[in-house]
Amino acid sequence: MKTDKYSIDKRREKLKEERNRLESTQLNGLRELLPDRVIKQICDECEYYFRIRLFTPLVTIFHMLGAAISREGSFQSAWHNTGEVGRTDALARARKRLPLKIWQGLDCWTTSEVEKEFGKEGLWQGHRVIGIDGSCFSMEDEEELVSIFGRSGSKHGKSRFPIGRVVFAFMLNTMTVVSHKVGSYKTSENSLFSKQMSQLLSGDLIIGDRGFAGAKRYREYMQAGLEFITRAHQQLKVELLTKVEELGHNDFIVELPISAIYRRKDPTLPESIRVRMVKTEARIREKETFWLVTSLLDAKKYPVQEIKMLYKKRWKVEGLIEEIKIWLSADVLRSKTEKGIYKEMYARVIAFNLTHWLILKAAKKHQKSPEKISFSTTLRLVAAYSLKMSLSPFDRLPLLYEELLEKIANAKIPYRPDRIEPRLKKRDQKHYSILKISRTEWRTINGVFA
């Protein structure tokens, strides 16, 4: 059958119009920060050449960022929020086509741009202050994911879903992620962070809890050119350590021995390292007194009160992880393949950094403190103004962007001194039994077929 050239040209023109419409309706609230030319440039640098389809990399990237910002956290909800329905299979194929290295390139570009604009603001004694901590996330019950990430185990048995582990490194003055690493549930946070240290800069000051403590770990930080402040490991007997120099009350330098087990495995390790011990008091779940270990030995340059205050800033990390896991729905990821999980976590981290970048811009323009601007309100405003921008004439977009920054600057977090929220449920859940097998198995057992 002979194809009419006119009808082919007409279909091509219609496809082009639809593609342009899709590209113009995707998350316009963040397009000022992540312009189309940057996405094309990263695709070129990664040597990713693609056919001009309906779902271009631009549409796919903003679709996944939209899924992160969507309160529901699903790919379908992000698609529906743009006013579209159907084509979910084509979207899934588009997500699968886009290489992981594109997401890595976008992450590096976003981090470096925030660093260029705001990185030098709020440095402490010339150091970037990096808060580190780990967390876990769940995913779909797929055989591939179970074999790669594994399940958590307890006295109650194995978890019903695969569990992954992730370690974040936050720059505390900009409240952005400078590095993250995903691994299986059995991979320790220390192992993941060891792979991240090369992405940090010499002279960075890392602040971590006692999970990142230990003489061998401190030696690794020193070799990487990193300074550190951590809570002392729970098994460390401070009273048994050899004091080298008294710097003040409950402030002294000691020789911290490295275990003989590690030295047998690595003969290059010294018998001990020199660190500073500082006793402090803070409210965690209740008021506690504990020791801090730091590599900042100069008491004049690094006063003891400033070290204590710096460690208290580590609690900001808990709130930032909550923003990623709860407000950006990284607590439960939807992808069904290993690469899909990595891409989805990158999308969450990039969306997080773009949102905080927007907060930093709004705070600077309207002379507000970025720490007092609500992250959740900013997400809602970005979603609302993205829809406004997609329906407005081109010449109105700069005005809407300025209006968005003003609204964000006024989205203040209420002042709540000494507020503590118990980790307890208030509202009862529905009284259904827990499904401990897959839905497919349940249908087979009960003779129900979709």
N, C-alpha and C positions, 0 to 999 in steps of 0.2 A: 504494500500500500504506500502510495507516494505521500510524503509529509509536506504540508503547505508551509513554505518559508515564512509567510506572514504570521501564521499561528504560532510558530516557534519563537519569532521575535516578540510577539505579544506576550507569550508565557514568560520569556526572559524579563521583559519590562515589568510585568506584574510581580515576579519574584524579587526584582530589585526594589520595587516600591515597598513590598512587605518586609524585606530585610532592613531597609532604611527605617521603617516604622518601628520594628523590633529594637533596633539599635538605639533609637531616640527615646524609647520608653524605659530603658533599663537604669534604675538607681541613679537618677540625675543629681541627687543631693551630694554624691561623692565624686561626680565626674570632673569637678573642678580640680580635685586633688589627684585623681588618676585619669588623665586625659587619654583619648583614643590613640594618639600618636605614640604614647609610652608603651601601650600594649603591642602595637605593631612593631615598635623598635625592639622590644624584648623577644617577640616571635622571630624577627630577623637575626638577632644575636644568637638565639638558640637554634638557628637554621631550621625553623619549623615553617614549612611552606604548605599552604592549604588551598583547597579549592574554594571559590567564592560560592558558598552555600547559603542556605537560609540562616543556619545557626553558626555564625562566624565565631572566632575566639572571643571577640568583644562581647557578643551576646552571652556566650557560655560563662565567661568570667563574671560578668555582672549578675548573671542568673544565680551563680553559686554564692556570690557575696550577698545577694538578696536573700538567699535561703538562710544565711547566717544571721542576718538582721531580722528576718521574719520571726515573730514571737513563737510561732508554731515550730519553726526550725526545719520544716520539710521542703524538699525540692518543689513539690506540687504547689504548696502555699505561696512560695516565692513567684512561681509562674502565674498563679491566679491573681496575685497582687498587682501584676502588670496589666491585668485585664484580659489575659489570654487563657484559653482552655484547649485541651487536646495536645497532640504531638508529644506526649511524655516519653514515648519510646525513642523518638528522634532526639529529644533532649538528653536522654540517658546515653545514647551513642555519642553525642557531642561531648559530654563530660568525659567519656571514656577515651575519645580521640585526643583530647587536649593533653599533651605530655606533662609529666610531673615537673620537668625542668622549667616550664613556663611559670608554674606557681612558685618555684624556688627563685626565679628571676624577679617576679613581682614582689616577693617578700624582701629580697635584698634591696631592690630599688626603693620601696616604701620606707624601710628602716634607714637607709642612707639619706633620704630626703628629709625625714624628720630630724635626723642627727645634724644635718647641715643647717637647718633653720632654727632648731631649739636646743641642740645638744650641749652647747657651751653655757646655757643658762642654768644656774642652780648646781654647778659643780661644787664638790666639797674638797677644799684644799687641793684643787687641781685634779681630783679623781672623779671618774664617773662612778656613781654608786649603783651597783647592780644587785637587785634582790633575786634570789633563786629559791625555787621550791618545786615540788612535784605533785602530781595528782593522777587520778585514774579516770577512765571513761569507758562507757559500754558501747556495744555495736550490735548489728544484726546477727542472729544465730545461724551463721553459714559455716559449712565444714572448713572452707579455706581459711576463714578468719579464726576459727577455733584452733586449727593446727598451727597458725602463725603467732597469734596473740595469747592463746590459752585462756583458762578460766581461773577465777580466784577460788580458794578452798578454805573451809573453816570447819568447826565441829558440827555445823549444820549441813555440811556437804558442799558440792561444787556449785558455783554460780550458774544461773540458767542461761546467761549470755556471755560471750567472750569479753574479756576485759583487757584494755590496753593501758600503758603507763606513759605519761608525758612529763617532761621537765621544762619549765619556763625560766628564762632569764629576763627580768624586767629592768629597764633603766628607770630608776625611781623618780628622777626629776621630770621626765616627759611621760611617765606611766605607759610606756610602749614596750612591746616584746622585741628584744634585740636578738634572741635566739630561742629555738625550741627543738626538742628531740623526742620522737615517738618510738616506743619499743614495746616488747611483750610484757605481760604482767609479771613474769619471773625476772625480768631485767631490773636491776636495782637503780634507784635514782642517781646514785654515785656513778655507776657505769655510763648512764645516759649523759650526765653532766661532763664526764671526762671527754666525751666526743664533741661537746659544745665549746670547751675552753679555747680551742683554736680560733673561734669566731669572736672572742673577746679581745680587747686591746691591752697591751702591757700597761700596768699601772691602774687598771680597773680595780675597784674595791668591791668585793662580793660579800653579801650579807646573807647568811643562811642559818637554819635551825640546826639542832644537834645531829640530824640525819646526814649532814654534810661535814661533820666533825671527824677528828682522828688525826694522829701524827702523820700517817702515811698520806692522807688527803692533803694536809697542810703542805707537805713536801711537794706534792704535785702542783698545788697552787703557786708556790714560790718559784718552781721551775718554769711555769708558764708566765711568770712575771706579774702575777695577780696578788693584790693585798686581800686580806680577809678579816671578817669579824663573824664568829659563830658562837652559838651557845656550846658550852663544854659538853662532851659526850657523857652520858649518864653513868658510865662505868669508870670515869676518870676520878682518881683519888687525889684531889688537889693538895691535901696536907702532906702527901708523901713525895711531892715533887721537890727537886733541888732548886732553891731560890738563887738567882744570880745577882739580882739587884732589886732593892725596895724603892718603889717610885712614889708611894703614898699609902694611905690606909686602904687595905684590900686592893692594892694595885702594885704588881711586881712582875719581874721577868723571871722565867724559869727555863730549865732544860727539860723538854718534853721527849721522853724516850720513844723510839720506834720499835714496835714489836719484833722480837727475834724471828718470828715466823716469816714476816715480810722481808727481813734482811737475808734470810737463807734463800728465799726465792730471787731476790735482787741484791747481790753483794755490793752494788754501788751506793745503796742507801746508807746514810750515816746512822750512828747509834742514837742520836737525839737531834732535835731542832730547837732553836731558841724562840720562844713566843712570850706574849704578855698576857697575864691573867687579871681580869677586872671583875669584881663582885658587884652585882646590880640587883635591883628589885623591880618587878613589873607585874601587871595583872594579865594573866593569860585566860584561864577560866576562873581562877581565883588568884589572890595575891601570892607571888612566889619570890623567893630569893635564889639566885643561881649565879654561876660563873660564866664570863665571856672569855673567849680565847681570840687573840688578834695578833697580826704580824706588825701592827703599828707600834713600834717600840719606843719612839721618841715622845716622851711625856710632855715636853714643851710644845712641840708642833701639833701633837694629837692629845689634847687634854682629856682626862678621864670622863668628865661630864659629857663631852661631845661624843665620845665612843658609846656611852650609854644611850644617848639620844638617837644616835644612828641606828643602833640595834632595834630600838622601839619602832623605827620606820619600817622595819621588816614586816610588821603586821599589815602594812599597806598591801603587801603581796597577796595576802589571803583575800582581800577585797577584789584585787585585779583578776585572780583566778576565778572568783565567783562570777565576775562580769563575763569571762570567756565561756565558762561552763553553763551558767544559768541564762544570762541575757543573750548570749550568742549560741546557745543550744549545743555546746560541744560536750555536754554530759553524755548524750546518746547520739552517736553518729549513724547516718542512714545508709552509707555506701556498703556494697556487698563484696568488694574485692580489697586486697591489701593496698594497691595503688590508690583506689578510690578513697580509702580511709586517710592516707597521707594527704591527698589533694583536699579533702574536706577539712582537715585540721589546718592546712595552710590557708584555706579560704576564711576560716574563723579567725586566725591570727591576723591576716591582712585586713579583714573587716574591723577587728579590734584596733589595730594601729591607725587605720584611716579615721575611725571615729574619734580616737584620742587626738589625732592630728587636727581634726576639725575643732575639738574642744580647745586645744592650745591656741589655734588661730583666733577663735572667738574671744578667749580670755585676754590675749595680747591686745586685740583691737579695742576691746571695751574695758581694759584695765581691771580685770577680775582675776581671782586665783583659780587656776585650772583644777586644783584639788577640791574646790567647793562647787564644781559644776556636776550635775547629775548625768551619769553615763546612760541610764535607762531612758531618761527624758530626751537626751540627744538622739538615741536610736529612734524614738517615736517621731521626733521632729524631722529626722532624715527621711523616714518613710513617707511622712505627710508631704514634705516639700518636694520629694522626688516625683510624687504624683502631680503636684501643682506645676512643676517645671515641664513635665511631659505634655501638659495641656496648654502651656503658655507660648506666646510668640517668642522668637529667638531673641529679640531686643529686650525682652523682659527678664531674661535669665540672670544677668548680673545683679539686677535689683533684688530678685528673689534670693539669690545667694547671700547678699549682704543682710537681707531680712532674716535668713536662716541663722547667720552668725550672731545677730543681735538676740534672737530668741534663745539660742544655746547659752549665750553669756548670762542670760537672766534665769536660767534653769538651775537655781541654787539648791544645794542639799541642805535640809534643815539642820540647825545646830543642835546636836544631841550629845552633850557631855556624858562620859562614863556609861554610854548605852551598851547593854549586854543582852543579846537575844539567846534564849536557851535552845539547844538543838532537840526540840521536842515538837511533836505534831499537835496542833490544836483541833483541826477538823478530822472527823472520822472518815476512813476510806469506805468505798462500797463493799458490802459484805459478800463478795464473790470468792470462790476458792481460787487458788493460784494454779494456773496452767503450767505443768512441769514438763510437758512434751511439746513438740512443734504442732502447729495448727493442722499441718498435713497429716501427721500421725493420728491426731485426734479424730479427723474426718474419716480416716481409714478404719480406725477401731469402731467408730460409731456408725459406719456405713453411710456417711454423708458425703456427697461429692458436689463440688462447685460446678 
